[in-house]
Amino acid sequence: MKTLILAGFITCISTHAFSQEAVQDSTPWVLNCYPNPTSDLLIVTSSLEIKDITLIDINGQVIKAPKMPNWSFSLHDLPQGWLFVYVETMDGRIEKRNVYKN
C-alpha cells in the first residue's frame, strides 16, 4: 500500500510491505538523478526497473513535466527552485531525490 500525504511544505510517501518476501528482499538499489543542478534536462537512472516517477515542487504541487524516453524530463518551462523526485520501482520501493532547477 502506498500513501502520499501532502501538508504544506511537508511531503511524505509511505510504503507498507506486508509480505515476508518483500521484507527479505535486500537487493541494492543504485538511483541517480543528474545533472544536479540542472537548467533543462533531468535524467533518472536506476539499477532496478522503474514503475513511476513523480516530480513535486517546493509547494507540494505535482509537476507535469514532459517525459521523454529513458526516464528523462524536460524542465525548461519550470521556474527556478527545488524539485523533489520520487522514484517507485516495480517491486514497490520508493526513494526521493532533491534536484535544484537553475
C-alpha positions in Angstrom: 0.0 0.0 0.0 1.4 3.4 -0.9 0.2 6.6 0.9 1.0 10.1 -0.3 0.5 12.8 2.3 0.8 16.5 1.3 0.6 19.0 4.1 2.1 22.4 3.3 5.8 22.1 2.9 5.9 18.5 4.2 5.5 15.6 1.7 5.6 12.0 2.9 5.3 8.8 0.9 5.0 5.7 3.0 5.2 2.2 1.7 3.9 -0.8 3.7 5.3 -4.2 2.8 3.2 -6.9 4.3 4.6 -10.0 2.5 7.6 -11.8 4.0 9.2 -11.9 0.6 9.2 -8.1 0.3 10.8 -7.7 3.7 13.6 -10.1 3.0 14.5 -8.6 -0.4 17.7 -6.7 0.1 18.8 -6.1 -3.5 20.9 -3.0 -3.5 19.4 0.0 -5.4 21.5 2.5 -7.2 19.5 5.5 -8.2 20.8 8.7 -9.9 19.2 12.0 -10.9 21.5 14.1 -13.0 22.7 16.7 -13.8 22.1 18.4 -10.5 21.7 21.3 -10.5 20.1 21.4 -14.0 18.6 24.1 -16.2 16.8 21.9 -18.7 17.1 18.2 -18.9 16.8 15.8 -15.9 17.9 12.2 -16.4 16.9 9.4 -13.9 18.8 6.1 -13.9 18.1 3.1 -11.7 19.6 -0.3 -11.2 16.0 -1.6 -10.6 13.1 -1.4 -13.1 11.3 1.9 -12.6 7.5 1.8 -12.3 6.8 5.6 -11.9 8.4 8.9 -11.3 6.7 11.9 -9.7 8.1 15.4 -9.6 6.9 17.7 -6.8 7.7 21.4 -6.3 8.6 23.1 -3.0 4.9 23.9 -2.5 3.8 20.2 -2.7 2.3 20.5 -6.2 2.8 17.6 -8.6 4.6 18.9 -11.7 3.6 17.7 -15.1 7.0 17.9 -16.8 7.1 16.3 -20.3 8.5 12.8 -20.0 11.0 11.9 -22.7 12.4 8.4 -23.5 14.5 6.6 -20.8 13.1 8.4 -17.8 14.3 11.9 -18.9 12.3 15.1 -18.2 12.4 18.5 -19.9 12.3 21.1 -17.1 12.9 24.3 -19.2 9.4 25.6 -18.6 9.6 25.3 -14.9 10.6 28.1 -12.5 13.9 28.1 -10.7 14.0 26.2 -7.4 14.0 22.9 -5.6 12.2 19.8 -7.1 11.6 16.6 -5.2 11.9 13.5 -7.4 10.0 10.4 -6.1 11.0 7.2 -7.9 9.0 4.0 -7.5 10.3 0.6 -8.6 8.3 -2.3 -9.9 8.9 -4.1 -6.5 7.3 -1.2 -4.6 10.4 0.6 -3.3 10.2 4.4 -3.2 13.1 6.8 -3.0 13.3 10.6 -3.0 16.0 12.8 -4.6 16.3 16.6 -4.3 17.2 18.4 -7.5 17.8 22.1 -8.0 16.5 23.7 -11.2 18.5 26.8 -12.3 
